[in-house]
Amino acid sequence: MIQGTTSDAGKSTVVAGLCRVLARRGVSVAPFKAQNMALNSAVTVDGGEIGRSTALQALAAGIEPHSDMNPVLLKPQSDRGAQVILRGRAHGYMNALDYHAYKQTARAHVLEAWQSLSKRYEVIIAEGAGSPAEINLREHDIANMGFAEMIDCPVVLVGDIDRGGVFAQLVGTLALLGASERSRTRGFIVNRFRGDITLLEPGLEWLTGHTGKPVLGTLPYLHGLLLDAEDSIGRSGRVGAGHTLKVIVPMLPRISNHNDFDPLRLHPQVELVFVGPGQAIPPADLIILPGSQSVCSDLEWLRAQGWETAIQRHLRYGGRLLGIGGGFQMLGRAVHDPDGLAGPSGSLLGLGLLEFETHMVAESQPCSVSGHILPERVPVSGYEASAGVSTGPALERPLLELAGYSELKARGDGAVSGDGQVMGTSVHGLFDRADVCEALLARCGLNPQGQAVNYQAHRQRELDRLADCLEAHLDMSAIDQLLQL
């Protein structure tokens, strides 16, 4: 099990890298994350929903993502509560106190998923969540040491030196663990190191002498590494130079599936900017309203931040607007959520830019889809994750045509305004395909030059680059011993 001293210490990256290292050797390996809190999710081969980072780790292992790999997924809808996904299926909304009491029940789901996965793979690499040293959350823990104790597996602790204070992170975390937990912690990995390793070596020697635990490796800072993030949006708003199209995205408080925009980060002709709270809204060629886990709350936030006025001005000057998932629902006349399925209960006026309304429903389940963009007929693929049903005349002019299921006919998805300035879709992941990316950006005035990135191929290259790094800088013989290989 890979645990970290903090969130974003590099747990997900290390697990993905190890999965790829082992898969390249021909080892049957799978990732596992008992409990995850994330608004970035992915659809599984069994029709469930798991954290996006775990799905990426499955890709690294060369296998299809399965709901057993992330049996508990928490999708925050407020500061005090979240939607609970159990083994890929929505289980309802719980506040933090209710979920804390529910952990003993969730524990059974975690063990069942682990046991099912263990029967199918030779090696499983588990990932912790946050830090194991959160002493207020230790009771009934299923995410970190509580899980490691349940299944009796060794733990490697990752610390992020780029944040500073890595020795305090590692020693302090170890000090807050119980005796058996310290014993099962078999070593450390120092992540994101920049500079001359000889300057760090005295500290590493002290760490081993002080704790009795070996440092299993120091991983360098991999500049430009762009892989599906679990929650944090990349430290740089854009990648590349020589851009000719400016795209801005509001940083919604409950933004979901922001990995939609990773291919735009890599496009050499695109400048992608995430606009946070209180920041000035700059001029742009394209505004994209992203997915949201709490559509009505995020729509109210948009208005409070001045986005509604900015969007109206943007459209008057000929700019383009695209809504994805929850962002698409905001474009309609109203969003109705009487049961509070995606935030506070009630109805809220939408931006009124397209003639349709959305009703939130409890029965919705994420699913993979495929079809064509209209009218170009460029093939598309992606996934739907929005908990809502939209109806209205605007949907008679869809952005996409999606393939039907069994006896069902093809169906339209999304909408396009009569002048073509406003577009929306419920499908995430459209930009992953280079041809779809080029077609959508061409509508916004970009001259297609075949420079869009094939994001699936990009992921594979980055995973191999990551695996190469781990093999070069980790004590893989020690890792093999922990894995009993």
C-alpha positions as CSV (number, residue, x, y, z in Angstrom):
1,M,0.0,0.0,0.0
2,I,1.2,3.5,-0.9
3,Q,0.3,6.1,1.6
4,G,1.2,9.8,1.6
5,T,2.1,12.4,4.2
6,T,-0.5,14.8,2.6
7,S,-3.0,15.0,-0.1
8,D,-1.2,15.4,-3.5
9,A,2.0,14.0,-2.1
10,G,2.2,11.8,-5.2
11,K,0.5,8.6,-4.1
12,S,-1.6,8.3,-7.2
13,T,1.4,8.9,-9.5
14,V,3.6,6.3,-7.7
15,V,0.8,3.7,-7.8
16,A,0.3,4.4,-11.6
17,G,4.0,4.1,-12.2
18,L,4.3,0.8,-10.3
19,C,1.3,-0.6,-12.1
20,R,3.0,0.2,-15.4
21,V,6.4,-1.2,-14.3
22,L,4.9,-4.5,-13.3
23,A,2.6,-4.7,-16.3
24,R,5.6,-4.3,-18.6
25,R,7.1,-7.3,-16.9
26,G,4.0,-9.4,-17.5
27,V,2.8,-9.3,-13.9
28,S,-1.0,-9.4,-13.4
29,V,-1.5,-6.3,-11.4
30,A,-4.4,-4.1,-10.4
31,P,-4.8,-0.8,-8.5
32,F,-7.1,-0.4,-5.4
33,K,-8.3,2.6,-3.4
34,A,-10.6,1.7,-0.6
35,Q,-12.1,5.2,-0.1
36,N,-11.7,8.2,-2.4
37,M,-13.0,11.7,-2.2
38,A,-13.0,13.2,-5.6
39,L,-15.2,15.0,-8.1
40,N,-13.3,13.5,-11.0
41,S,-14.7,10.2,-11.9
42,A,-14.6,7.6,-14.6
43,V,-17.1,5.0,-15.9
44,T,-16.1,1.3,-15.4
45,V,-16.4,-1.7,-17.6
46,D,-19.2,-3.0,-15.3
47,G,-21.2,0.2,-15.6
48,G,-20.1,1.7,-12.3
49,E,-18.2,4.9,-11.3
50,I,-14.8,5.2,-9.7
51,G,-12.2,7.9,-9.1
52,R,-10.5,9.1,-12.2
53,S,-7.0,8.5,-10.8
54,T,-7.8,4.8,-10.1
55,A,-9.1,4.4,-13.7
56,L,-5.8,5.9,-14.9
57,Q,-3.9,3.3,-12.8
58,A,-5.9,0.6,-14.4
59,L,-4.9,1.9,-17.8
60,A,-1.3,1.8,-16.5
61,A,-1.8,-1.8,-15.6
62,G,-3.2,-2.6,-19.1
63,I,-6.7,-3.6,-17.7
64,E,-10.2,-2.2,-17.8
65,P,-11.3,-0.1,-14.8
66,H,-13.7,-2.0,-12.5
67,S,-15.9,-0.7,-9.6
68,D,-14.1,-3.2,-7.3
69,M,-11.0,-1.0,-7.6
70,N,-12.6,1.9,-5.7
71,P,-15.4,0.6,-3.6
72,V,-16.2,3.8,-1.8
73,L,-16.2,7.1,-3.8
74,L,-17.3,10.3,-2.0
75,K,-18.3,13.2,-4.3
76,P,-18.6,16.4,-2.2
77,Q,-21.7,18.5,-2.7
78,S,-21.1,20.9,0.1
79,D,-18.5,21.5,2.8
80,R,-20.3,19.1,5.1
81,G,-21.7,16.4,2.9
82,A,-21.2,14.2,-0.2
83,Q,-22.8,11.8,-2.5
84,V,-21.8,8.3,-1.6
85,I,-20.9,5.8,-4.4
86,L,-20.6,2.2,-3.2
87,R,-19.0,-0.3,-5.5
88,G,-19.8,1.9,-8.5
89,R,-23.5,2.7,-7.6
90,A,-25.0,5.8,-6.1
91,H,-26.0,5.1,-2.5
92,G,-27.4,8.6,-1.5
93,Y,-26.2,11.8,0.2
94,M,-24.6,11.8,3.7
95,N,-23.3,14.5,5.8
96,A,-19.9,14.0,7.4
97,L,-21.1,12.8,10.7
98,D,-23.5,10.3,9.2
99,Y,-20.8,8.9,7.0
100,H,-18.4,8.6,9.9
101,A,-21.0,6.4,11.6
102,Y,-21.6,4.5,8.4
103,K,-17.9,3.5,8.0
104,Q,-18.4,0.1,9.6
105,T,-21.0,-0.8,7.0
106,A,-18.8,0.6,4.2
107,R,-15.9,-1.5,5.6
108,A,-17.8,-4.6,4.5
109,H,-18.1,-3.3,0.9
110,V,-14.4,-2.5,0.9
111,L,-13.4,-6.0,2.0
112,E,-15.7,-7.7,-0.5
113,A,-14.3,-5.6,-3.3
114,W,-10.7,-6.4,-2.2
115,Q,-11.4,-10.1,-1.9
116,S,-13.0,-10.1,-5.4
117,L,-10.1,-8.3,-6.9
118,S,-7.6,-10.5,-5.2
119,K,-9.0,-13.6,-6.9
120,R,-8.4,-12.1,-10.3
121,Y,-4.9,-10.5,-10.0
122,E,-1.5,-11.7,-8.8
123,V,-0.6,-8.3,-7.3
124,I,-2.7,-5.4,-6.0
125,I,-1.2,-2.1,-5.2
126,A,-3.4,-0.1,-2.9
127,E,-3.5,3.7,-2.5
128,G,-4.2,5.6,0.7
129,A,-6.3,8.8,0.9
130,G,-5.0,12.0,2.3
131,S,-2.8,11.3,5.3
132,P,-2.8,8.4,7.7
133,A,-2.0,10.8,10.5
134,E,-5.4,12.5,10.7
135,I,-6.0,11.5,14.3
136,N,-9.5,12.8,14.4
137,L,-10.5,10.3,11.6
138,R,-8.6,7.2,12.9
139,E,-11.7,5.5,14.4
140,H,-13.2,3.0,11.9
141,D,-10.6,4.1,9.3
142,I,-10.9,2.3,6.0
143,A,-8.8,4.6,3.8
144,N,-5.3,4.3,5.2
145,M,-3.8,2.3,8.1
146,G,-7.2,0.9,9.1
147,F,-7.3,-0.8,5.7
148,A,-3.7,-1.9,5.8
149,E,-4.3,-3.5,9.2
150,M,-7.4,-5.2,7.9
151,I,-5.6,-7.0,5.1
152,D,-2.1,-7.1,6.8
153,C,-0.1,-5.5,4.0
154,P,3.2,-3.5,4.0
155,V,3.0,0.3,3.6
156,V,5.4,2.7,1.8
157,L,5.1,6.3,2.8
158,V,5.5,9.1,0.2
159,G,6.5,12.7,1.1
160,D,6.6,15.7,-1.3
161,I,9.9,17.6,-1.0
162,D,8.7,20.3,-3.4
163,R,6.3,21.6,-0.7
164,G,9.2,21.9,1.7
165,G,9.6,20.2,5.1
166,V,9.7,16.7,3.8
167,F,11.6,15.3,6.8
168,A,9.0,16.8,9.2
169,Q,6.3,15.3,7.0
170,L,7.7,11.8,7.2
171,V,8.9,11.8,10.8
172,G,5.8,13.5,12.1
173,T,3.5,11.1,10.2
174,L,5.4,8.1,11.6
175,A,5.2,9.6,15.1
176,L,1.4,9.8,15.0
177,L,1.0,6.2,14.0
178,G,0.4,3.3,16.4
179,A,3.1,0.8,17.1
180,S,1.8,-1.9,14.7
181,E,1.3,0.8,12.0
182,R,4.9,2.0,12.4
183,S,6.0,-1.6,12.1
184,R,4.2,-2.2,8.8
185,T,5.6,1.1,7.3
186,R,8.6,-0.4,5.5
187,G,10.2,2.6,4.0
188,F,9.9,6.1,2.4
189,I,9.8,7.6,-1.0
190,V,10.8,11.2,-1.4
191,N,8.9,12.7,-4.3
192,R,9.4,15.7,-6.7
193,F,13.1,16.5,-5.9
194,R,14.9,19.2,-7.8
195,G,18.6,19.8,-7.7
196,D,21.8,18.0,-6.8
197,I,21.0,14.7,-5.0
198,T,24.4,14.9,-3.1
199,L,23.0,17.8,-1.1
200,L,20.1,15.7,0.0
201,E,21.9,12.6,0.9
202,P,23.0,13.6,4.5
203,G,19.3,14.2,5.2
204,L,18.3,10.9,3.8
205,E,21.0,9.1,5.9
206,W,19.7,10.9,9.0
207,L,16.1,9.9,8.2
208,T,17.0,6.3,8.0
209,G,19.1,6.4,11.2
210,H,16.4,8.3,13.1
211,T,13.5,6.1,12.1
212,G,15.1,2.8,11.2
213,K,13.3,2.9,7.9
214,P,15.0,2.9,4.5
215,V,14.5,5.5,1.9
216,L,13.5,3.4,-1.1
217,G,14.1,6.1,-3.6
218,T,14.1,9.8,-4.4
219,L,12.0,10.6,-7.5
220,P,12.9,13.7,-9.5
221,Y,10.4,16.4,-10.4
222,L,9.1,15.3,-13.8
223,H,8.6,18.6,-15.6
224,G,5.6,18.8,-17.9
225,L,4.1,15.5,-16.7
226,L,0.4,15.7,-17.4
227,L,-1.8,12.8,-16.3
228,D,-5.4,12.7,-15.0
229,A,-5.4,14.5,-11.7
230,E,-7.7,13.2,-8.9
231,D,-8.8,16.6,-7.7
232,S,-6.2,19.3,-7.9
233,I,-6.2,21.3,-11.1
234,G,-2.7,21.5,-12.6
235,R,-0.3,24.1,-11.1
236,S,-0.1,25.8,-14.5
237,G,-3.2,27.0,-16.3
238,R,-1.8,26.3,-19.7
239,V,1.0,24.4,-21.5
240,G,2.7,25.4,-24.7
241,A,3.4,28.6,-26.6
242,G,2.4,30.3,-29.8
243,H,-1.3,30.0,-29.0
244,T,-3.9,31.7,-31.2
245,L,-7.1,30.8,-29.4
246,K,-7.8,31.9,-25.8
247,V,-10.1,29.6,-23.7
248,I,-11.2,30.5,-20.2
249,V,-12.9,28.2,-17.6
250,P,-14.5,29.3,-14.3
251,M,-13.1,27.5,-11.3
252,L,-16.4,26.4,-9.9
253,P,-16.4,25.5,-6.2
254,R,-17.7,22.0,-7.1
255,I,-16.1,21.7,-10.5
256,S,-16.1,18.1,-11.6
257,N,-14.4,16.1,-14.4
258,H,-11.9,19.0,-15.1
259,N,-9.7,16.4,-16.9
260,D,-11.9,17.3,-19.9
261,F,-9.5,20.2,-20.4
262,D,-6.2,18.4,-20.3
263,P,-6.1,18.0,-24.1
264,L,-6.6,21.7,-24.4
265,R,-3.6,22.3,-22.1
266,L,-1.4,20.4,-24.6
267,H,-2.7,22.0,-27.8
268,P,0.0,24.3,-29.1
269,Q,-2.5,26.8,-30.5
270,V,-4.6,27.1,-27.3
271,E,-4.1,29.3,-24.2
272,L,-6.2,27.7,-21.4
273,V,-6.9,29.8,-18.3
274,F,-8.8,28.7,-15.2
275,V,-10.4,31.8,-13.6
276,G,-10.7,31.5,-9.8
277,P,-12.8,33.4,-7.3
278,G,-12.2,37.1,-7.2
279,Q,-10.1,37.1,-10.3
280,A,-10.9,39.4,-13.2
281,I,-12.6,37.6,-16.1
282,P,-10.4,38.2,-19.2
283,P,-11.5,38.5,-22.8
284,A,-11.5,35.2,-24.6
285,D,-12.5,33.4,-27.8
286,L,-14.2,30.6,-26.0
287,I,-15.7,30.3,-22.5
288,I,-16.4,26.7,-21.3
289,L,-18.7,26.1,-18.3
290,P,-17.4,22.8,-16.8
291,G,-19.1,19.9,-15.1
292,S,-20.4,20.5,-11.6
293,Q,-21.4,18.3,-8.7
294,S,-23.7,20.9,-7.3
295,V,-25.2,22.7,-10.3
296,C,-27.5,25.2,-8.5
297,S,-24.9,26.2,-6.0
298,D,-22.3,26.7,-8.6
299,L,-24.7,28.7,-10.8
300,E,-25.3,31.0,-7.9
301,W,-21.5,31.3,-7.5
302,L,-21.2,32.2,-11.2
303,R,-23.7,35.0,-10.8
304,A,-22.0,36.3,-7.6
305,Q,-18.7,36.4,-9.4
306,G,-20.0,38.4,-12.3
307,W,-19.9,35.6,-14.9
308,E,-23.4,36.1,-16.2
309,T,-22.7,39.7,-17.2
310,A,-19.3,38.7,-18.6
311,I,-20.9,35.9,-20.7
312,Q,-23.6,38.2,-22.1
313,R,-20.8,40.7,-23.1
314,H,-18.7,37.9,-24.5
315,L,-21.6,36.7,-26.8
316,R,-22.4,40.3,-28.0
317,Y,-18.8,40.5,-29.2
318,G,-19.1,37.3,-31.1
319,G,-17.5,34.9,-28.7
320,R,-18.4,31.2,-28.3
321,L,-19.7,29.4,-25.3
322,L,-19.7,25.7,-24.5
323,G,-21.3,24.0,-21.6
324,I,-20.3,20.4,-20.5
325,G,-22.3,18.3,-18.1
326,G,-23.5,20.5,-15.3
327,G,-22.2,23.5,-17.3
328,F,-24.6,22.6,-20.1
329,Q,-27.5,22.4,-17.6
330,M,-26.7,26.0,-16.5
331,L,-27.3,27.2,-20.1
332,G,-31.0,26.4,-20.0
333,R,-34.0,28.3,-18.6
334,A,-34.1,26.5,-15.2
335,V,-32.7,23.7,-13.1
336,H,-35.2,21.9,-10.9
337,D,-33.9,19.8,-8.0
338,P,-36.8,19.4,-5.5
339,D,-35.1,16.5,-3.7
340,G,-31.7,18.2,-3.3
341,L,-29.9,15.4,-5.3
342,A,-27.2,17.8,-6.6
343,G,-27.1,20.4,-3.9
344,P,-29.7,22.5,-2.1
345,S,-33.3,21.5,-2.9
346,G,-35.5,23.8,-5.1
347,S,-35.4,25.4,-8.5
348,L,-33.2,28.1,-9.9
349,L,-33.3,30.1,-13.1
350,G,-30.6,29.2,-15.6
351,L,-28.7,31.5,-17.8
352,G,-31.5,31.3,-20.3
353,L,-29.3,31.0,-23.4
354,L,-30.9,27.8,-24.7
355,E,-34.6,26.8,-24.6
356,F,-34.7,23.8,-22.3
357,E,-35.0,22.9,-18.6
358,T,-33.4,20.3,-16.5
359,H,-34.9,18.1,-13.8
360,M,-32.5,16.2,-11.4
361,V,-33.3,12.5,-11.0
362,A,-32.0,9.9,-8.6
363,E,-31.9,7.0,-11.1
364,S,-29.2,8.3,-13.4
365,Q,-26.0,6.3,-13.7
366,P,-22.8,7.2,-15.5
367,C,-22.3,5.4,-18.8
368,S,-19.9,5.3,-21.7
369,V,-21.3,6.6,-25.0
370,S,-20.2,7.0,-28.6
371,G,-21.6,8.6,-31.7
372,H,-20.9,11.6,-34.0
373,I,-20.6,15.4,-33.8
374,L,-23.2,17.2,-35.9
375,P,-23.1,18.1,-38.7
376,E,-19.4,17.2,-39.3
377,R,-20.1,13.5,-38.5
378,V,-16.8,13.2,-36.8
379,P,-16.8,10.1,-34.5
380,V,-17.0,10.9,-30.8
381,S,-16.7,8.9,-27.6
382,G,-16.9,9.8,-24.0
383,Y,-19.1,9.3,-20.9
384,E,-22.2,10.9,-19.3
385,A,-22.2,11.6,-15.6
386,S,-24.9,14.2,-15.0
387,A,-27.8,13.4,-12.7
388,G,-30.4,15.2,-14.7
389,V,-32.9,14.9,-17.6
390,S,-33.3,17.9,-19.9
391,T,-36.3,18.7,-22.0
392,G,-37.2,21.6,-24.4
393,P,-37.2,22.7,-28.0
394,A,-33.4,23.6,-28.0
395,L,-32.7,19.9,-27.8
396,E,-34.2,19.5,-31.3
397,R,-30.9,21.0,-32.6
398,P,-28.4,18.7,-30.9
399,L,-24.6,19.0,-30.9
400,L,-24.1,15.2,-30.9
401,E,-25.8,12.1,-32.2
402,L,-25.2,9.2,-29.9
403,A,-25.6,5.5,-30.7
404,G,-28.6,3.8,-29.1
405,Y,-28.7,0.7,-26.9
406,S,-30.1,-2.7,-28.0
407,E,-33.5,-1.8,-29.6
408,L,-33.2,1.9,-28.9
409,K,-32.5,4.2,-31.8
410,A,-29.8,6.8,-32.1
411,R,-30.5,9.9,-30.0
412,G,-29.4,13.5,-30.0
413,D,-27.4,15.0,-27.2
414,G,-26.9,18.6,-26.2
415,A,-27.9,21.7,-28.1
416,V,-26.7,24.4,-30.4
417,S,-28.1,27.9,-30.6
418,G,-29.4,29.1,-34.0
419,D,-26.4,31.4,-34.5
420,G,-24.0,28.6,-33.4
421,Q,-22.5,30.7,-30.6
422,V,-23.8,28.7,-27.7
423,M,-23.2,24.9,-27.6
424,G,-23.8,22.3,-24.9
425,T,-23.5,18.6,-24.3
426,S,-23.8,16.1,-21.4
427,V,-20.8,14.1,-22.7
428,H,-17.5,14.4,-21.0
429,G,-14.1,13.5,-22.6
430,L,-14.9,14.9,-26.1
431,F,-11.5,16.7,-26.4
432,D,-9.6,13.4,-25.9
433,R,-10.1,12.6,-29.5
434,A,-7.9,14.9,-31.7
435,D,-10.3,15.1,-34.6
436,V,-13.2,16.1,-32.3
437,C,-11.0,18.6,-30.6
438,E,-10.1,20.2,-33.9
439,A,-13.8,20.2,-35.1
440,L,-15.0,22.0,-32.0
441,L,-12.1,24.5,-31.9
442,A,-12.7,25.2,-35.6
443,R,-16.2,26.4,-34.7
444,C,-14.5,29.0,-32.4
445,G,-12.3,30.4,-35.2
446,L,-9.2,28.3,-34.9
447,N,-7.7,27.2,-38.2
448,P,-7.3,23.4,-37.9
449,Q,-3.7,22.5,-38.5
450,G,-3.7,18.9,-37.2
451,Q,-1.9,19.9,-34.0
452,A,-4.5,18.6,-31.5
453,V,-3.0,15.9,-29.3
454,N,-4.2,12.3,-29.4
455,Y,-4.8,12.2,-25.6
456,Q,-5.0,8.4,-25.3
457,A,-1.6,8.1,-26.9
458,H,-0.3,10.9,-24.7
459,R,-1.4,9.0,-21.6
460,Q,0.4,5.9,-22.7
461,R,3.6,7.8,-23.4
462,E,3.4,9.6,-20.0
463,L,2.8,6.4,-18.1
464,D,5.9,4.8,-19.8
465,R,7.9,7.9,-18.9
466,L,6.7,7.6,-15.3
467,A,7.6,3.9,-15.2
468,D,11.0,4.6,-16.6
469,C,11.6,7.2,-13.8
470,L,10.5,4.8,-11.1
471,E,12.7,2.0,-12.4
472,A,15.7,4.4,-12.5
473,H,15.2,6.0,-9.1
474,L,13.5,3.4,-6.8
475,D,15.1,0.4,-5.2
476,M,13.0,-2.0,-7.2
477,S,14.5,-5.1,-5.6
478,A,13.2,-3.9,-2.2
479,I,9.8,-3.2,-3.8
480,D,9.8,-6.7,-5.3
481,Q,10.4,-8.1,-1.8
482,L,7.5,-6.2,-0.4
483,L,5.3,-7.5,-3.2
484,Q,6.7,-11.0,-2.6
485,L,7.8,-11.2,-6.3
